[in-house]
Amino acid sequence: MKTQGTLFKLLQAFFTDRLMQQRQASAHTIAGYRDCFRLLIQFAHQELKRAPSALTLADLDADFLVRFLNHLERERDNSARTRNARLAAIHSFFRYVALHEPTLGELIARVLAIPSKRFDQRPVDFLTTEEIAALLAAPDQQTWQGRRDHALLQLAVQTGLRVSELTSLRRQDIFLRAGAHVHCLGKGRKERCTPLRKDTVKTLRRWLKERKGQDMDPLFPNARGGALSADGVQYILAAHVPTARRTCASLTAKRVSPHVLRHTAAMQLLQNGVDCSVIALWLGHEKLETVQAYLHADPELKEKALARTTPSKTPIRRYRPDDELLAFLKTL
């Protein structure tokens, strides 16, 4: 098969055959890969001055892809994490290409050799009890929209659901009788049930009574009645955080995102003595190591650990400088 004109067919087959049929990838995975290649094709169109349908595999060599990744960081202000996620999608596509275009082995090998970028591991951000209270009090509950936002934020903070899990919730996913919980389909197509506190049950019961509708209707609809998008949830947060900052000054120094609410739920569990393995199950993490980041985030946990240690009984001795000869030898 010639390299000319094969990019479109291979990319189409990659999504329909590899992702949808063979791997049965989730809608979130497909959307992430789609966004990556949409950005890549647009960048290639601008840089190479060629129509997207006229691009070939040879155009997407390692040097060009590195330029694309640098463009994401410099021009689009993407983080190293986002850059690595885009690179993972590209690597996945070229591994698929290797099965169908063995004659392009050298080009494929160079692309697959592009390394992920290392980045500093910052402590996770989370909200304190006072900050949570200020945020939940921010929506105006005299309005329909304010009551929806309050229920959404309270559910997010208590359960730690991902934003994609929150936006995909239906009325039928909420169980408010004995053993109240929320059911969701999480990352990797894993189903899980997360228990609900009494205050959250009370809030959701009021909201469902007002929301009404059918079992398959979105739990948190937008103004047109459809499901909220991830951008919609971010918009809700952006609207209420400034209000919360007026009553809680510490929020001024924090960037509050939907994922910060997820971290907040994890930190609440950890601070109340819940084991890390239980937190991993609660949040739907595949690996226990992922939860270890929360251990580094809260200085109070480290202070408690320090308080349990026994002070050293080693006597403090007066410092005496080395002999002149030894001091000289140390300088060599």
C-alpha positions as CSV (number, residue, x, y, z in Angstrom):
1,M,0.0,0.0,0.0
2,K,1.4,3.4,-1.0
3,T,1.9,6.1,1.6
4,Q,0.0,8.6,-0.5
5,G,-3.6,8.9,0.5
6,T,-3.5,6.2,3.2
7,L,-3.6,8.5,6.2
8,F,-7.3,9.1,6.0
9,K,-8.2,5.4,5.6
10,L,-5.9,4.3,8.4
11,L,-7.1,7.0,10.8
12,Q,-10.7,6.1,10.0
13,A,-9.9,2.3,10.5
14,F,-8.1,3.1,13.7
15,F,-11.2,4.6,15.3
16,T,-13.8,2.3,13.9
17,D,-11.9,-1.0,13.9
18,R,-9.3,-0.8,16.6
19,L,-10.9,1.5,19.2
20,M,-14.6,0.9,18.8
21,Q,-14.7,-2.8,17.7
22,Q,-11.5,-4.5,19.0
23,R,-10.9,-2.5,22.2
24,Q,-14.5,-1.3,22.7
25,A,-13.1,1.9,24.1
26,S,-15.3,4.1,26.1
27,A,-16.8,7.3,24.7
28,H,-14.5,9.4,26.8
29,T,-11.4,7.6,25.4
30,I,-12.6,8.0,21.8
31,A,-13.3,11.7,22.5
32,G,-9.8,12.2,23.9
33,Y,-8.2,10.5,20.9
34,R,-10.5,12.4,18.5
35,D,-9.5,15.8,20.0
36,C,-5.8,14.9,19.7
37,F,-5.9,14.1,16.0
38,R,-8.2,17.0,15.3
39,L,-5.5,19.3,16.8
40,L,-2.8,17.4,14.9
41,I,-4.5,17.6,11.5
42,Q,-5.3,21.3,12.0
43,F,-1.6,22.0,12.9
44,A,-0.4,20.0,9.8
45,H,-2.8,22.0,7.6
46,Q,-1.5,25.3,8.9
47,E,2.2,24.3,8.8
48,L,2.3,22.3,5.5
49,K,-0.3,24.4,3.7
50,R,-2.1,21.2,2.5
51,A,-5.7,20.1,2.7
52,P,-6.2,17.6,5.6
53,S,-7.4,14.9,3.1
54,A,-4.2,15.4,1.1
55,L,-1.9,14.6,4.1
56,T,0.1,11.4,4.0
57,L,1.7,9.3,6.7
58,A,5.1,10.5,5.5
59,D,4.1,14.0,6.5
60,L,3.7,12.9,10.2
61,D,7.3,12.0,10.8
62,A,9.0,12.2,14.2
63,D,10.4,15.7,13.7
64,F,7.0,17.1,12.7
65,L,5.3,15.4,15.6
66,V,7.8,16.8,18.1
67,R,7.0,20.3,16.6
68,F,3.3,19.6,17.2
69,L,3.9,18.6,20.8
70,N,6.0,21.7,21.4
71,H,3.2,23.7,19.8
72,L,0.8,22.3,22.4
73,E,2.9,23.5,25.3
74,R,4.0,26.9,23.9
75,E,1.1,28.1,21.9
76,R,-1.8,26.3,23.6
77,D,-0.3,26.5,27.1
78,N,-0.9,22.8,27.7
79,S,0.8,21.1,30.6
80,A,3.3,18.3,30.3
81,R,0.6,15.9,31.4
82,T,-1.7,16.9,28.6
83,R,1.3,16.7,26.1
84,N,2.0,13.2,27.3
85,A,-1.7,12.2,26.9
86,R,-1.6,13.5,23.3
87,L,1.6,11.6,22.7
88,A,0.0,8.4,24.0
89,A,-2.8,8.7,21.5
90,I,-0.3,9.2,18.7
91,H,1.8,6.2,19.8
92,S,-1.4,4.1,19.9
93,F,-2.2,5.0,16.3
94,F,1.3,4.3,15.0
95,R,1.3,0.9,16.7
96,Y,-1.8,0.2,14.7
97,V,-0.2,1.5,11.5
98,A,2.7,-0.9,12.0
99,L,0.3,-3.8,11.5
100,H,-0.9,-2.4,8.1
101,E,2.2,-0.6,6.8
102,P,5.2,-2.7,7.6
103,T,7.2,-0.9,4.8
104,L,7.1,2.2,7.0
105,G,8.9,0.5,9.8
106,E,11.7,3.1,10.1
107,L,9.3,6.0,10.3
108,I,7.1,4.2,12.8
109,A,10.0,3.3,15.0
110,R,11.2,6.9,15.2
111,V,7.7,8.1,16.1
112,L,7.3,5.4,18.8
113,A,10.7,6.4,20.2
114,I,9.5,9.9,21.0
115,P,9.7,9.9,24.9
116,S,7.1,11.2,27.3
117,K,8.1,14.4,29.1
118,R,9.0,14.4,32.7
119,F,7.4,16.9,35.0
120,D,7.5,18.0,38.6
121,Q,5.0,16.2,40.9
122,R,3.1,18.9,42.8
123,P,1.0,18.1,45.8
124,V,-2.6,17.8,45.0
125,D,-4.9,20.7,45.7
126,F,-8.0,20.3,47.9
127,L,-10.4,22.3,49.9
128,T,-10.6,22.6,53.6
129,T,-13.9,22.2,55.6
130,E,-14.4,26.0,55.8
131,E,-13.7,26.3,52.0
132,I,-16.2,23.5,51.2
133,A,-18.9,25.3,53.4
134,A,-18.3,28.6,51.6
135,L,-18.5,27.0,48.1
136,L,-21.7,25.1,48.9
137,A,-23.3,28.2,50.3
138,A,-22.4,30.3,47.2
139,P,-25.3,29.2,44.8
140,D,-28.6,31.2,45.3
141,Q,-31.0,28.5,46.3
142,Q,-34.0,30.8,45.7
143,T,-33.6,29.9,42.0
144,W,-33.9,26.6,40.1
145,Q,-30.4,27.0,38.7
146,G,-29.0,27.7,42.2
147,R,-30.6,24.6,43.7
148,R,-29.3,22.5,40.8
149,D,-25.7,23.9,41.3
150,H,-25.9,23.3,45.1
151,A,-26.9,19.7,44.6
152,L,-24.3,19.1,42.0
153,L,-21.4,20.6,44.0
154,Q,-22.5,18.8,47.2
155,L,-22.6,15.4,45.4
156,A,-19.2,16.1,43.8
157,V,-17.5,17.0,47.0
158,Q,-19.0,14.1,49.0
159,T,-18.5,11.3,46.4
160,G,-15.4,12.4,44.5
161,L,-16.9,11.4,41.1
162,R,-15.0,12.4,38.0
163,V,-16.6,15.2,36.0
164,S,-17.4,12.7,33.2
165,E,-19.2,10.5,35.7
166,L,-21.2,13.5,37.1
167,T,-22.3,14.6,33.7
168,S,-23.4,11.1,32.7
169,L,-25.6,10.5,35.7
170,R,-29.3,9.8,35.2
171,R,-32.2,10.0,37.6
172,Q,-32.2,6.2,37.9
173,D,-28.6,6.2,39.1
174,I,-29.6,7.7,42.5
175,F,-30.9,5.4,45.2
176,L,-32.1,7.3,48.3
177,R,-33.7,4.5,50.4
178,A,-31.9,2.3,52.9
179,G,-28.3,2.0,51.8
180,A,-28.4,5.2,49.8
181,H,-25.8,5.4,47.1
182,V,-25.1,6.7,43.6
183,H,-24.3,4.2,40.8
184,C,-21.9,5.2,38.0
185,L,-20.0,3.8,35.1
186,G,-16.4,4.9,35.6
187,K,-13.1,4.9,33.8
188,G,-12.3,1.6,32.1
189,R,-16.0,0.7,32.0
190,K,-15.9,-0.2,35.7
191,E,-19.2,0.1,37.5
192,R,-19.2,1.2,41.2
193,C,-21.6,2.4,43.8
194,T,-20.7,5.2,46.2
195,P,-22.5,5.6,49.5
196,L,-24.2,8.9,50.3
197,R,-24.3,10.8,53.6
198,K,-27.5,11.9,55.2
199,D,-27.1,15.5,54.3
200,T,-26.4,14.7,50.7
201,V,-29.4,12.3,50.6
202,K,-31.6,15.2,51.9
203,T,-30.4,17.6,49.3
204,L,-30.8,15.1,46.4
205,R,-34.3,14.1,47.6
206,R,-35.4,17.7,47.4
207,W,-33.7,18.1,44.0
208,L,-35.3,14.9,42.5
209,K,-38.7,16.0,43.7
210,E,-38.3,19.3,41.9
211,R,-36.5,17.8,38.9
212,K,-39.1,15.1,38.1
213,G,-38.9,13.6,34.6
214,Q,-38.1,10.1,33.5
215,D,-35.5,7.6,34.8
216,M,-33.2,8.1,31.9
217,D,-33.3,11.9,32.0
218,P,-30.0,13.6,33.1
219,L,-29.8,14.1,36.8
220,F,-28.3,17.6,36.3
221,P,-29.7,19.1,33.1
222,N,-28.5,22.3,31.4
223,A,-30.9,25.1,30.5
224,R,-32.1,23.3,27.5
225,G,-32.9,20.0,29.3
226,G,-29.9,18.1,28.0
227,A,-27.0,16.7,30.0
228,L,-24.4,19.1,31.3
229,S,-21.0,19.0,29.6
230,A,-17.6,19.0,31.3
231,D,-17.3,22.7,30.3
232,G,-20.7,23.3,31.8
233,V,-19.5,22.0,35.2
234,Q,-16.4,24.1,34.9
235,Y,-18.6,27.1,34.1
236,I,-20.8,26.5,37.2
237,L,-17.6,26.4,39.4
238,A,-16.3,29.6,37.8
239,A,-19.6,31.3,38.6
240,H,-19.7,30.4,42.3
241,V,-16.1,30.4,43.4
242,P,-15.9,34.3,43.3
243,T,-18.9,34.4,45.6
244,A,-17.4,31.9,48.0
245,R,-14.1,33.9,48.1
246,R,-16.0,36.8,49.6
247,T,-16.7,34.8,52.8
248,C,-13.5,32.6,52.7
249,A,-10.3,34.5,51.9
250,S,-8.2,31.3,51.7
251,L,-10.0,30.4,48.4
252,T,-8.4,33.4,46.8
253,A,-5.1,31.6,46.5
254,K,-6.6,28.4,45.1
255,R,-7.7,27.4,41.6
256,V,-10.9,25.4,42.1
257,S,-11.6,22.8,39.3
258,P,-13.9,19.8,39.2
259,H,-10.9,17.6,39.8
260,V,-10.0,19.6,43.0
261,L,-13.5,18.6,44.3
262,R,-12.5,15.0,43.6
263,H,-9.3,15.4,45.6
264,T,-11.2,17.1,48.4
265,A,-13.4,14.0,48.8
266,A,-10.3,11.8,49.0
267,M,-8.7,14.1,51.6
268,Q,-11.8,14.1,53.7
269,L,-11.7,10.3,53.8
270,L,-8.0,10.2,54.5
271,Q,-8.2,12.8,57.3
272,N,-11.0,10.7,59.0
273,G,-8.8,7.6,59.1
274,V,-10.1,5.7,56.1
275,D,-7.5,3.2,54.7
276,C,-5.9,4.0,51.3
277,S,-7.2,0.8,49.8
278,V,-10.8,1.8,50.6
279,I,-10.2,5.3,49.1
280,A,-8.9,3.7,45.9
281,L,-12.1,1.7,45.6
282,W,-14.2,4.7,46.5
283,L,-12.6,6.8,43.7
284,G,-12.4,4.0,41.2
285,H,-8.6,4.0,40.9
286,E,-7.0,1.0,39.3
287,K,-3.8,1.2,41.3
288,L,-3.3,1.8,45.0
289,E,-0.2,3.9,44.2
290,T,-2.4,6.6,42.8
291,V,-3.8,7.3,46.3
292,Q,-0.3,7.8,47.8
293,A,-0.3,11.4,46.4
294,Y,-2.9,12.3,49.0
295,L,-0.5,11.3,51.8
296,H,1.9,13.9,50.7
297,A,-0.7,16.7,50.3
298,D,-1.8,17.3,53.9
299,P,0.8,18.6,56.3
300,E,-1.4,17.8,59.3
301,L,-0.9,14.1,58.6
302,K,2.9,14.5,58.6
303,E,2.7,16.5,61.9
304,K,0.7,13.7,63.5
305,A,3.3,11.2,62.3
306,L,6.0,13.4,63.7
307,A,4.2,13.6,67.1
308,R,4.3,9.8,67.4
309,T,8.1,9.7,67.0
310,T,10.4,9.5,70.0
311,P,13.0,12.3,70.3
312,S,16.5,11.1,70.0
313,K,18.5,10.8,73.2
314,T,21.8,11.3,71.5
315,P,23.8,13.9,73.5
316,I,24.5,17.2,71.8
317,R,28.3,17.7,71.5
318,R,30.2,20.8,70.9
319,Y,31.5,21.3,67.4
320,R,35.3,21.1,67.1
321,P,37.1,22.0,63.9
322,D,39.3,19.4,62.2
323,D,43.0,19.4,62.6
324,E,44.8,21.7,60.2
325,L,46.2,18.8,58.2
326,L,42.8,17.2,57.8
327,A,41.3,20.5,56.9
328,F,43.9,20.9,54.2
329,L,43.2,17.4,52.8
330,K,39.5,18.1,52.7
331,T,40.1,21.0,50.4
332,L,41.9,18.9,47.8
